[in-house]
Amino acid sequence: MKTGLADVTDATFAEEVLAADLPVLLKFTADWCPPCHQLSPVLAAIATERAGELKVAELNVDHNPATAAAYGVLSVPTLILFRAGEPVLSLVGARSKQRLLRELDGR
């Protein structure tokens, strides 16, 4: 899926997310998921606006099932915010940019 977001795989998850210097908002997604596609421009805009303070990435659950299973992802899109390698917020479903920013800023 080409969305302008960093692509994370099972193989790169530890380096790209857990060891990241910045907080990471990771979208668990799938090619067949319409709400995932709806959320992509929202996340791309947030990635641009919050560059240098938040990394935004995505992981395709069909191609990378181990990470999705490890974090109990049962629905897509699921967003998990990681700080210092720890999940601190989990959100399921598409949402507006304003709502997502409110939820992120509350953490």
Biopython code that builds the backbone (N, CA, C, O; Angstrom):
import numpy as np
from Bio.PDB.StructureBuilder import StructureBuilder

atoms = [
    (1, "MET", "N", (0.849, -1.178, 0.000)),
    (1, "MET", "CA", (0.000, 0.000, 0.000)),
    (1, "MET", "C", (0.896, 1.242, 0.000)),
    (1, "MET", "O", (1.728, 1.402, 0.893)),
    (2, "LYS", "N", (0.737, 2.096, -0.964)),
    (2, "LYS", "CA", (1.549, 3.306, -1.051)),
    (2, "LYS", "C", (0.760, 4.488, -0.517)),
    (2, "LYS", "O", (-0.193, 4.941, -1.151)),
    (3, "THR", "N", (1.149, 4.984, 0.636)),
    (3, "THR", "CA", (0.402, 6.058, 1.284)),
    (3, "THR", "C", (1.285, 7.213, 1.707)),
    (3, "THR", "O", (0.782, 8.216, 2.214)),
    (4, "GLY", "N", (2.589, 7.098, 1.514)),
    (4, "GLY", "CA", (3.494, 8.121, 2.005)),
    (4, "GLY", "C", (3.935, 7.854, 3.435)),
    (4, "GLY", "O", (4.743, 8.605, 3.982)),
    (5, "LEU", "N", (3.419, 6.801, 4.043)),
    (5, "LEU", "CA", (3.813, 6.435, 5.395)),
    (5, "LEU", "C", (4.948, 5.424, 5.326)),
    (5, "LEU", "O", (5.080, 4.688, 4.348)),
    (6, "ALA", "N", (5.759, 5.395, 6.368)),
    (6, "ALA", "CA", (6.844, 4.417, 6.427)),
    (6, "ALA", "C", (6.254, 3.016, 6.488)),
    (6, "ALA", "O", (5.326, 2.770, 7.258)),
    (7, "ASP", "N", (6.777, 2.103, 5.693)),
    (7, "ASP", "CA", (6.335, 0.709, 5.715)),
    (7, "ASP", "C", (7.136, -0.065, 6.755)),
    (7, "ASP", "O", (8.366, -0.033, 6.747)),
    (8, "VAL", "N", (6.444, -0.753, 7.640)),
    (8, "VAL", "CA", (7.064, -1.579, 8.663)),
    (8, "VAL", "C", (6.673, -3.020, 8.383)),
    (8, "VAL", "O", (5.543, -3.294, 7.979)),
    (9, "THR", "N", (7.596, -3.932, 8.593)),
    (9, "THR", "CA", (7.348, -5.361, 8.418)),
    (9, "THR", "C", (7.661, -6.075, 9.731)),
    (9, "THR", "O", (8.204, -5.479, 10.661)),
    (10, "ASP", "N", (7.314, -7.349, 9.791)),
    (10, "ASP", "CA", (7.700, -8.134, 10.967)),
    (10, "ASP", "C", (9.209, -8.052, 11.181)),
    (10, "ASP", "O", (9.676, -7.964, 12.316)),
    (11, "ALA", "N", (9.973, -8.080, 10.083)),
    (11, "ALA", "CA", (11.432, -8.073, 10.169)),
    (11, "ALA", "C", (11.996, -6.728, 10.626)),
    (11, "ALA", "O", (13.052, -6.689, 11.258)),
    (12, "THR", "N", (11.308, -5.621, 10.318)),
    (12, "THR", "CA", (11.842, -4.293, 10.659)),
    (12, "THR", "C", (11.151, -3.660, 11.859)),
    (12, "THR", "O", (11.524, -2.561, 12.268)),
    (13, "PHE", "N", (10.153, -4.326, 12.431)),
    (13, "PHE", "CA", (9.362, -3.743, 13.504)),
    (13, "PHE", "C", (10.209, -3.286, 14.699)),
    (13, "PHE", "O", (10.055, -2.160, 15.170)),
    (14, "ALA", "N", (11.081, -4.133, 15.178)),
    (14, "ALA", "CA", (11.883, -3.781, 16.359)),
    (14, "ALA", "C", (12.712, -2.527, 16.110)),
    (14, "ALA", "O", (12.769, -1.635, 16.956)),
    (15, "GLU", "N", (13.348, -2.462, 14.957)),
    (15, "GLU", "CA", (14.195, -1.315, 14.630)),
    (15, "GLU", "C", (13.365, -0.063, 14.350)),
    (15, "GLU", "O", (13.675, 1.013, 14.862)),
    (16, "GLU", "N", (12.320, -0.196, 13.547)),
    (16, "GLU", "CA", (11.538, 0.962, 13.100)),
    (16, "GLU", "C", (10.602, 1.519, 14.173)),
    (16, "GLU", "O", (10.328, 2.719, 14.197)),
    (17, "VAL", "N", (10.116, 0.656, 15.055)),
    (17, "VAL", "CA", (9.119, 1.088, 16.034)),
    (17, "VAL", "C", (9.675, 1.051, 17.455)),
    (17, "VAL", "O", (9.715, 2.079, 18.132)),
    (18, "LEU", "N", (10.095, -0.102, 17.903)),
    (18, "LEU", "CA", (10.515, -0.241, 19.295)),
    (18, "LEU", "C", (11.765, 0.562, 19.626)),
    (18, "LEU", "O", (11.890, 1.078, 20.737)),
    (19, "ALA", "N", (12.692, 0.675, 18.676)),
    (19, "ALA", "CA", (13.944, 1.391, 18.921)),
    (19, "ALA", "C", (13.921, 2.830, 18.400)),
    (19, "ALA", "O", (14.953, 3.501, 18.411)),
    (20, "ALA", "N", (12.776, 3.306, 17.950)),
    (20, "ALA", "CA", (12.694, 4.653, 17.380)),
    (20, "ALA", "C", (12.947, 5.724, 18.444)),
    (20, "ALA", "O", (12.569, 5.570, 19.605)),
    (21, "ASP", "N", (13.588, 6.799, 18.023)),
    (21, "ASP", "CA", (13.856, 7.920, 18.921)),
    (21, "ASP", "C", (12.591, 8.719, 19.220)),
    (21, "ASP", "O", (12.464, 9.314, 20.290)),
    (22, "LEU", "N", (11.662, 8.729, 18.274)),
    (22, "LEU", "CA", (10.415, 9.477, 18.405)),
    (22, "LEU", "C", (9.271, 8.535, 18.774)),
    (22, "LEU", "O", (9.379, 7.326, 18.568)),
    (23, "PRO", "N", (8.187, 9.068, 19.315)),
    (23, "PRO", "CA", (6.981, 8.243, 19.417)),
    (23, "PRO", "C", (6.571, 7.786, 18.017)),
    (23, "PRO", "O", (6.788, 8.505, 17.041)),
    (24, "VAL", "N", (5.987, 6.612, 17.917)),
    (24, "VAL", "CA", (5.578, 6.047, 16.630)),
    (24, "VAL", "C", (4.090, 5.731, 16.676)),
    (24, "VAL", "O", (3.619, 5.028, 17.570)),
    (25, "LEU", "N", (3.360, 6.255, 15.704)),
    (25, "LEU", "CA", (1.965, 5.888, 15.507)),
    (25, "LEU", "C", (1.941, 4.861, 14.384)),
    (25, "LEU", "O", (2.220, 5.187, 13.230)),
    (26, "LEU", "N", (1.607, 3.629, 14.720)),
    (26, "LEU", "CA", (1.639, 2.535, 13.755)),
    (26, "LEU", "C", (0.219, 2.134, 13.395)),
    (26, "LEU", "O", (-0.587, 1.800, 14.263)),
    (27, "LYS", "N", (-0.075, 2.172, 12.101)),
    (27, "LYS", "CA", (-1.377, 1.725, 11.594)),
    (27, "LYS", "C", (-1.243, 0.283, 11.120)),
    (27, "LYS", "O", (-0.430, -0.023, 10.248)),
    (28, "PHE", "N", (-2.049, -0.593, 11.704)),
    (28, "PHE", "CA", (-2.161, -1.963, 11.231)),
    (28, "PHE", "C", (-3.242, -1.936, 10.164)),
    (28, "PHE", "O", (-4.370, -1.524, 10.438)),
    (29, "THR", "N", (-2.916, -2.368, 8.954)),
    (29, "THR", "CA", (-3.772, -2.165, 7.795)),
    (29, "THR", "C", (-3.831, -3.406, 6.929)),
    (29, "THR", "O", (-3.122, -4.383, 7.170)),
    (30, "ALA", "N", (-4.686, -3.358, 5.914)),
    (30, "ALA", "CA", (-4.777, -4.416, 4.910)),
    (30, "ALA", "C", (-5.226, -3.785, 3.596)),
    (30, "ALA", "O", (-5.961, -2.797, 3.589)),
    (31, "ASP", "N", (-4.783, -4.360, 2.498)),
    (31, "ASP", "CA", (-5.125, -3.829, 1.176)),
    (31, "ASP", "C", (-6.630, -3.844, 0.907)),
    (31, "ASP", "O", (-7.129, -2.986, 0.180)),
    (32, "TRP", "N", (-7.348, -4.786, 1.470)),
    (32, "TRP", "CA", (-8.774, -4.982, 1.200)),
    (32, "TRP", "C", (-9.681, -4.150, 2.111)),
    (32, "TRP", "O", (-10.902, -4.294, 2.051)),
    (33, "CYS", "N", (-9.112, -3.289, 2.946)),
    (33, "CYS", "CA", (-9.847, -2.593, 4.010)),
    (33, "CYS", "C", (-10.196, -1.156, 3.616)),
    (33, "CYS", "O", (-9.316, -0.296, 3.647)),
    (34, "PRO", "N", (-11.466, -0.860, 3.243)),
    (34, "PRO", "CA", (-11.842, 0.514, 2.882)),
    (34, "PRO", "C", (-11.586, 1.551, 3.978)),
    (34, "PRO", "O", (-11.085, 2.631, 3.665)),
    (35, "PRO", "N", (-11.909, 1.272, 5.265)),
    (35, "PRO", "CA", (-11.602, 2.290, 6.282)),
    (35, "PRO", "C", (-10.098, 2.572, 6.407)),
    (35, "PRO", "O", (-9.696, 3.681, 6.759)),
    (36, "CYS", "N", (-9.274, 1.559, 6.115)),
    (36, "CYS", "CA", (-7.819, 1.767, 6.137)),
    (36, "CYS", "C", (-7.424, 2.792, 5.076)),
    (36, "CYS", "O", (-6.602, 3.674, 5.323)),
    (37, "HIS", "N", (-8.018, 2.663, 3.901)),
    (37, "HIS", "CA", (-7.735, 3.606, 2.811)),
    (37, "HIS", "C", (-8.224, 5.000, 3.166)),
    (37, "HIS", "O", (-7.563, 5.984, 2.831)),
    (38, "GLN", "N", (-9.366, 5.108, 3.835)),
    (38, "GLN", "CA", (-9.890, 6.402, 4.259)),
    (38, "GLN", "C", (-8.966, 7.076, 5.253)),
    (38, "GLN", "O", (-8.844, 8.301, 5.253)),
    (39, "LEU", "N", (-8.322, 6.301, 6.092)),
    (39, "LEU", "CA", (-7.459, 6.833, 7.138)),
    (39, "LEU", "C", (-6.091, 7.266, 6.613)),
    (39, "LEU", "O", (-5.421, 8.083, 7.244)),
    (40, "SER", "N", (-5.671, 6.734, 5.475)),
    (40, "SER", "CA", (-4.331, 7.024, 4.961)),
    (40, "SER", "C", (-4.049, 8.509, 4.747)),
    (40, "SER", "O", (-2.994, 8.971, 5.183)),
    (41, "PRO", "N", (-4.933, 9.295, 4.097)),
    (41, "PRO", "CA", (-4.620, 10.722, 3.927)),
    (41, "PRO", "C", (-4.586, 11.480, 5.252)),
    (41, "PRO", "O", (-3.836, 12.445, 5.395)),
    (42, "VAL", "N", (-5.390, 11.050, 6.216)),
    (42, "VAL", "CA", (-5.367, 11.664, 7.544)),
    (42, "VAL", "C", (-3.992, 11.458, 8.180)),
    (42, "VAL", "O", (-3.394, 12.395, 8.709)),
    (43, "LEU", "N", (-3.502, 10.224, 8.121)),
    (43, "LEU", "CA", (-2.205, 9.924, 8.713)),
    (43, "LEU", "C", (-1.066, 10.594, 7.957)),
    (43, "LEU", "O", (-0.092, 11.033, 8.569)),
    (44, "ALA", "N", (-1.174, 10.677, 6.644)),
    (44, "ALA", "CA", (-0.144, 11.360, 5.855)),
    (44, "ALA", "C", (-0.067, 12.833, 6.252)),
    (44, "ALA", "O", (1.027, 13.387, 6.366)),
    (45, "ALA", "N", (-1.214, 13.469, 6.462)),
    (45, "ALA", "CA", (-1.237, 14.872, 6.872)),
    (45, "ALA", "C", (-0.621, 15.038, 8.258)),
    (45, "ALA", "O", (0.152, 15.969, 8.486)),
    (46, "ILE", "N", (-0.957, 14.143, 9.180)),
    (46, "ILE", "CA", (-0.383, 14.205, 10.530)),
    (46, "ILE", "C", (1.119, 13.972, 10.481)),
    (46, "ILE", "O", (1.874, 14.632, 11.194)),
    (47, "ALA", "N", (1.556, 13.037, 9.642)),
    (47, "ALA", "CA", (2.997, 12.773, 9.513)),
    (47, "ALA", "C", (3.732, 14.013, 9.059)),
    (47, "ALA", "O", (4.826, 14.299, 9.547)),
    (48, "THR", "N", (3.148, 14.755, 8.131)),
    (48, "THR", "CA", (3.776, 15.985, 7.639)),
    (48, "THR", "C", (3.768, 17.058, 8.713)),
    (48, "THR", "O", (4.789, 17.701, 8.957)),
    (49, "GLU", "N", (2.632, 17.256, 9.352)),
    (49, "GLU", "CA", (2.502, 18.304, 10.368)),
    (49, "GLU", "C", (3.343, 18.040, 11.606)),
    (49, "GLU", "O", (3.836, 18.979, 12.232)),
    (50, "ARG", "N", (3.508, 16.791, 11.961)),
    (50, "ARG", "CA", (4.224, 16.441, 13.193)),
    (50, "ARG", "C", (5.625, 15.872, 12.919)),
    (50, "ARG", "O", (6.216, 15.210, 13.772)),
    (51, "ALA", "N", (6.137, 16.140, 11.725)),
    (51, "ALA", "CA", (7.485, 15.654, 11.376)),
    (51, "ALA", "C", (8.475, 16.163, 12.420)),
    (51, "ALA", "O", (8.438, 17.330, 12.811)),
    (52, "GLY", "N", (9.353, 15.277, 12.862)),
    (52, "GLY", "CA", (10.340, 15.638, 13.870)),
    (52, "GLY", "C", (9.868, 15.411, 15.291)),
    (52, "GLY", "O", (10.673, 15.445, 16.223)),
    (53, "GLU", "N", (8.563, 15.178, 15.475)),
    (53, "GLU", "CA", (8.057, 14.897, 16.819)),
    (53, "GLU", "C", (7.255, 13.595, 16.896)),
    (53, "GLU", "O", (7.031, 13.063, 17.983)),
    (54, "LEU", "N", (6.822, 13.084, 15.731)),
    (54, "LEU", "CA", (6.055, 11.842, 15.674)),
    (54, "LEU", "C", (6.361, 11.137, 14.364)),
    (54, "LEU", "O", (6.340, 11.748, 13.295)),
    (55, "LYS", "N", (6.646, 9.848, 14.457)),
    (55, "LYS", "CA", (6.832, 9.018, 13.263)),
    (55, "LYS", "C", (5.522, 8.284, 13.016)),
    (55, "LYS", "O", (4.946, 7.703, 13.936)),
    (56, "VAL", "N", (5.058, 8.310, 11.779)),
    (56, "VAL", "CA", (3.818, 7.620, 11.419)),
    (56, "VAL", "C", (4.168, 6.530, 10.410)),
    (56, "VAL", "O", (4.827, 6.790, 9.403)),
    (57, "ALA", "N", (3.721, 5.311, 10.690)),
    (57, "ALA", "CA", (4.080, 4.173, 9.846)),
    (57, "ALA", "C", (2.885, 3.231, 9.737)),
    (57, "ALA", "O", (1.886, 3.380, 10.440)),
    (58, "GLU", "N", (3.014, 2.261, 8.840)),
    (58, "GLU", "CA", (1.959, 1.263, 8.693)),
    (58, "GLU", "C", (2.549, -0.122, 8.509)),
    (58, "GLU", "O", (3.667, -0.287, 8.022)),
    (59, "LEU", "N", (1.760, -1.120, 8.917)),
    (59, "LEU", "CA", (2.151, -2.513, 8.798)),
    (59, "LEU", "C", (0.969, -3.272, 8.219)),
    (59, "LEU", "O", (-0.132, -3.224, 8.767)),
    (60, "ASN", "N", (1.190, -3.970, 7.115)),
    (60, "ASN", "CA", (0.154, -4.761, 6.465)),
    (60, "ASN", "C", (0.013, -6.086, 7.220)),
    (60, "ASN", "O", (0.948, -6.886, 7.263)),
    (61, "VAL", "N", (-1.156, -6.310, 7.810)),
    (61, "VAL", "CA", (-1.356, -7.493, 8.645)),
    (61, "VAL", "C", (-1.371, -8.794, 7.845)),
    (61, "VAL", "O", (-1.032, -9.851, 8.377)),
    (62, "ASP", "N", (-1.758, -8.726, 6.587)),
    (62, "ASP", "CA", (-1.776, -9.932, 5.761)),
    (62, "ASP", "C", (-0.370, -10.408, 5.427)),
    (62, "ASP", "O", (-0.125, -11.611, 5.326)),
    (63, "HIS", "N", (0.548, -9.473, 5.256)),
    (63, "HIS", "CA", (1.923, -9.814, 4.910)),
    (63, "HIS", "C", (2.817, -9.958, 6.139)),
    (63, "HIS", "O", (3.911, -10.516, 6.053)),
    (64, "ASN", "N", (2.349, -9.454, 7.287)),
    (64, "ASN", "CA", (3.161, -9.435, 8.508)),
    (64, "ASN", "C", (2.312, -9.846, 9.712)),
    (64, "ASN", "O", (2.053, -9.033, 10.600)),
    (65, "PRO", "N", (1.885, -11.094, 9.739)),
    (65, "PRO", "CA", (0.958, -11.516, 10.792)),
    (65, "PRO", "C", (1.576, -11.639, 12.183)),
    (65, "PRO", "O", (0.848, -11.562, 13.173)),
    (66, "ALA", "N", (2.875, -11.825, 12.293)),
    (66, "ALA", "CA", (3.480, -12.053, 13.609)),
    (66, "ALA", "C", (3.349, -10.829, 14.513)),
    (66, "ALA", "O", (3.000, -10.965, 15.686)),
    (67, "THR", "N", (3.621, -9.651, 13.989)),
    (67, "THR", "CA", (3.527, -8.437, 14.806)),
    (67, "THR", "C", (2.083, -8.157, 15.175)),
    (67, "THR", "O", (1.789, -7.794, 16.313)),
    (68, "ALA", "N", (1.177, -8.323, 14.216)),
    (68, "ALA", "CA", (-0.240, -8.115, 14.499)),
    (68, "ALA", "C", (-0.706, -9.064, 15.607)),
    (68, "ALA", "O", (-1.424, -8.647, 16.517)),
    (69, "ALA", "N", (-0.310, -10.312, 15.537)),
    (69, "ALA", "CA", (-0.694, -11.289, 16.561)),
    (69, "ALA", "C", (-0.077, -10.935, 17.914)),
    (69, "ALA", "O", (-0.731, -11.070, 18.948)),
    (70, "ALA", "N", (1.164, -10.490, 17.911)),
    (70, "ALA", "CA", (1.849, -10.159, 19.160)),
    (70, "ALA", "C", (1.154, -9.027, 19.911)),
    (70, "ALA", "O", (1.206, -8.976, 21.140)),
    (71, "TYR", "N", (0.504, -8.118, 19.180)),
    (71, "TYR", "CA", (-0.172, -6.987, 19.809)),
    (71, "TYR", "C", (-1.699, -7.150, 19.832)),
    (71, "TYR", "O", (-2.431, -6.201, 20.113)),
    (72, "GLY", "N", (-2.160, -8.358, 19.535)),
    (72, "GLY", "CA", (-3.576, -8.655, 19.651)),
    (72, "GLY", "C", (-4.467, -7.900, 18.685)),
    (72, "GLY", "O", (-5.623, -7.614, 18.995)),
    (73, "VAL", "N", (-3.934, -7.574, 17.517)),
    (73, "VAL", "CA", (-4.717, -6.837, 16.526)),
    (73, "VAL", "C", (-5.693, -7.797, 15.858)),
    (73, "VAL", "O", (-5.287, -8.739, 15.177)),
    (74, "LEU", "N", (-6.992, -7.545, 16.062)),
    (74, "LEU", "CA", (-8.034, -8.395, 15.503)),
    (74, "LEU", "C", (-8.845, -7.677, 14.442)),
    (74, "LEU", "O", (-9.536, -8.326, 13.657)),
    (75, "SER", "N", (-8.778, -6.355, 14.399)),
    (75, "SER", "CA", (-9.533, -5.552, 13.436)),
    (75, "SER", "C", (-8.592, -4.535, 12.800)),
    (75, "SER", "O", (-7.629, -4.083, 13.420)),
    (76, "VAL", "N", (-8.890, -4.188, 11.556)),
    (76, "VAL", "CA", (-8.139, -3.126, 10.889)),
    (76, "VAL", "C", (-9.118, -2.062, 10.417)),
    (76, "VAL", "O", (-10.237, -2.389, 10.022)),
    (77, "PRO", "N", (-8.723, -0.816, 10.451)),
    (77, "PRO", "CA", (-7.434, -0.342, 10.937)),
    (77, "PRO", "C", (-7.387, -0.284, 12.462)),
    (77, "PRO", "O", (-8.354, 0.094, 13.124)),
    (78, "THR", "N", (-6.243, -0.666, 12.987)),
    (78, "THR", "CA", (-5.918, -0.456, 14.393)),
    (78, "THR", "C", (-4.705, 0.456, 14.427)),
    (78, "THR", "O", (-3.737, 0.248, 13.696)),
    (79, "LEU", "N", (-4.766, 1.460, 15.273)),
    (79, "LEU", "CA", (-3.636, 2.370, 15.473)),
    (79, "LEU", "C", (-3.087, 2.132, 16.867)),
    (79, "LEU", "O", (-3.842, 2.093, 17.838)),
    (80, "ILE", "N", (-1.775, 1.974, 16.970)),
    (80, "ILE", "CA", (-1.133, 1.861, 18.277)),
    (80, "ILE", "C", (-0.040, 2.916, 18.341)),
    (80, "ILE", "O", (0.806, 3.010, 17.451)),
    (81, "LEU", "N", (-0.071, 3.705, 19.404)),
    (81, "LEU", "CA", (0.954, 4.704, 19.657)),
    (81, "LEU", "C", (1.992, 4.093, 20.582)),
    (81, "LEU", "O", (1.672, 3.639, 21.681)),
    (82, "PHE", "N", (3.234, 4.085, 20.130)),
    (82, "PHE", "CA", (4.357, 3.567, 20.912)),
    (82, "PHE", "C", (5.218, 4.726, 21.384)),
    (82, "PHE", "O", (5.559, 5.612, 20.600)),
    (83, "ARG", "N", (5.567, 4.721, 22.657)),
    (83, "ARG", "CA", (6.534, 5.675, 23.228)),
    (83, "ARG", "C", (7.614, 4.856, 23.912)),
    (83, "ARG", "O", (7.321, 4.005, 24.753)),
    (84, "ALA", "N", (8.856, 5.112, 23.550)),
    (84, "ALA", "CA", (9.991, 4.392, 24.126)),
    (84, "ALA", "C", (9.788, 2.883, 24.029)),
    (84, "ALA", "O", (10.117, 2.143, 24.957)),
    (85, "GLY", "N", (9.247, 2.436, 22.908)),
    (85, "GLY", "CA", (9.082, 1.017, 22.656)),
    (85, "GLY", "C", (7.886, 0.376, 23.323)),
    (85, "GLY", "O", (7.681, -0.830, 23.184)),
    (86, "GLU", "N", (7.088, 1.151, 24.045)),
    (86, "GLU", "CA", (5.923, 0.612, 24.749)),
    (86, "GLU", "C", (4.629, 1.137, 24.142)),
    (86, "GLU", "O", (4.529, 2.327, 23.847)),
    (87, "PRO", "N", (3.640, 0.273, 23.951)),
    (87, "PRO", "CA", (2.341, 0.753, 23.467)),
    (87, "PRO", "C", (1.637, 1.531, 24.571)),
    (87, "PRO", "O", (1.478, 1.033, 25.686)),
    (88, "VAL", "N", (1.214, 2.758, 24.257)),
    (88, "VAL", "CA", (0.558, 3.604, 25.259)),
    (88, "VAL", "C", (-0.878, 3.946, 24.900)),
    (88, "VAL", "O", (-1.627, 4.437, 25.745)),
    (89, "LEU", "N", (-1.271, 3.695, 23.657)),
    (89, "LEU", "CA", (-2.624, 3.995, 23.211)),
    (89, "LEU", "C", (-2.965, 3.082, 22.050)),
    (89, "LEU", "O", (-2.153, 2.887, 21.146)),
    (90, "SER", "N", (-4.165, 2.522, 22.074)),
    (90, "SER", "CA", (-4.634, 1.680, 20.980)),
    (90, "SER", "C", (-6.014, 2.158, 20.571)),
    (90, "SER", "O", (-6.895, 2.333, 21.414)),
    (91, "LEU", "N", (-6.200, 2.369, 19.273)),
    (91, "LEU", "CA", (-7.464, 2.852, 18.725)),
    (91, "LEU", "C", (-7.863, 1.949, 17.564)),
    (91, "LEU", "O", (-7.018, 1.552, 16.762)),
    (92, "VAL", "N", (-9.139, 1.628, 17.475)),
    (92, "VAL", "CA", (-9.629, 0.780, 16.395)),
    (92, "VAL", "C", (-10.617, 1.572, 15.561)),
    (92, "VAL", "O", (-11.537, 2.192, 16.093)),
    (93, "GLY", "N", (-10.419, 1.547, 14.240)),
    (93, "GLY", "CA", (-11.350, 2.195, 13.323)),
    (93, "GLY", "C", (-10.832, 3.509, 12.787)),
    (93, "GLY", "O", (-9.944, 4.142, 13.360)),
    (94, "ALA", "N", (-11.423, 3.902, 11.655)),
    (94, "ALA", "CA", (-11.062, 5.179, 11.037)),
    (94, "ALA", "C", (-11.661, 6.313, 11.862)),
    (94, "ALA", "O", (-12.667, 6.138, 12.550)),
    (95, "ARG", "N", (-11.026, 7.471, 11.781)),
    (95, "ARG", "CA", (-11.514, 8.652, 12.472)),
    (95, "ARG", "C", (-11.034, 9.891, 11.751)),
    (95, "ARG", "O", (-10.130, 9.825, 10.918)),
    (96, "SER", "N", (-11.637, 11.015, 12.071)),
    (96, "SER", "CA", (-11.237, 12.275, 11.443)),
    (96, "SER", "C", (-9.882, 12.717, 11.986)),
    (96, "SER", "O", (-9.439, 12.273, 13.045)),
    (97, "LYS", "N", (-9.247, 13.591, 11.243)),
    (97, "LYS", "CA", (-7.956, 14.129, 11.676)),
    (97, "LYS", "C", (-8.092, 14.838, 13.022)),
    (97, "LYS", "O", (-7.266, 14.646, 13.914)),
    (98, "GLN", "N", (-9.131, 15.655, 13.166)),
    (98, "GLN", "CA", (-9.318, 16.403, 14.407)),
    (98, "GLN", "C", (-9.498, 15.459, 15.595)),
    (98, "GLN", "O", (-8.903, 15.668, 16.652)),
    (99, "ARG", "N", (-10.310, 14.430, 15.422)),
    (99, "ARG", "CA", (-10.538, 13.474, 16.507)),
    (99, "ARG", "C", (-9.253, 12.731, 16.852)),
    (99, "ARG", "O", (-8.925, 12.563, 18.026)),
    (100, "LEU", "N", (-8.532, 12.290, 15.836)),
    (100, "LEU", "CA", (-7.296, 11.557, 16.076)),
    (100, "LEU", "C", (-6.276, 12.440, 16.791)),
    (100, "LEU", "O", (-5.612, 11.978, 17.718)),
    (101, "LEU", "N", (-6.140, 13.689, 16.382)),
    (101, "LEU", "CA", (-5.191, 14.585, 17.048)),
    (101, "LEU", "C", (-5.582, 14.807, 18.507)),
    (101, "LEU", "O", (-4.711, 14.852, 19.376)),
    (102, "ARG", "N", (-6.871, 14.946, 18.788)),
    (102, "ARG", "CA", (-7.328, 15.087, 20.185)),
    (102, "ARG", "C", (-6.940, 13.867, 20.997)),
    (102, "ARG", "O", (-6.469, 13.986, 22.128)),
    (103, "GLU", "N", (-7.142, 12.686, 20.413)),
    (103, "GLU", "CA", (-6.815, 11.442, 21.121)),
    (103, "GLU", "C", (-5.308, 11.310, 21.333)),
    (103, "GLU", "O", (-4.863, 10.872, 22.394)),
    (104, "LEU", "N", (-4.531, 11.686, 20.334)),
    (104, "LEU", "CA", (-3.073, 11.616, 20.460)),
    (104, "LEU", "C", (-2.562, 12.637, 21.475)),
    (104, "LEU", "O", (-1.679, 12.334, 22.276)),
    (105, "ASP", "N", (-3.114, 13.830, 21.438)),
    (105, "ASP", "CA", (-2.644, 14.888, 22.336)),
    (105, "ASP", "C", (-3.032, 14.617, 23.779)),
    (105, "ASP", "O", (-2.446, 15.188, 24.698)),
    (106, "GLY", "N", (-4.017, 13.748, 23.984)),
    (106, "GLY", "CA", (-4.400, 13.353, 25.330)),
    (106, "GLY", "C", (-3.430, 12.373, 25.948)),
    (106, "GLY", "O", (-3.541, 12.043, 27.128)),
    (107, "ARG", "N", (-2.478, 11.904, 25.160)),
    (107, "ARG", "CA", (-1.475, 10.930, 25.630)),
    (107, "ARG", "C", (-0.141, 11.576, 25.734)),
    (107, "ARG", "O", (0.833, 10.925, 26.111)),
]
sb = StructureBuilder()
sb.init_structure("model")
sb.init_model(0)
sb.init_chain("A")
sb.init_seg("    ")
for serial, (resi, resn, name, xyz) in enumerate(atoms, 1):
    if name == "N":
        sb.init_residue(resn, " ", resi, " ")
    sb.init_atom(name, np.array(xyz, "f"), 0.0, 1.0, " ", f" {name:<3s}", serial, name[0])
structure = sb.get_structure()
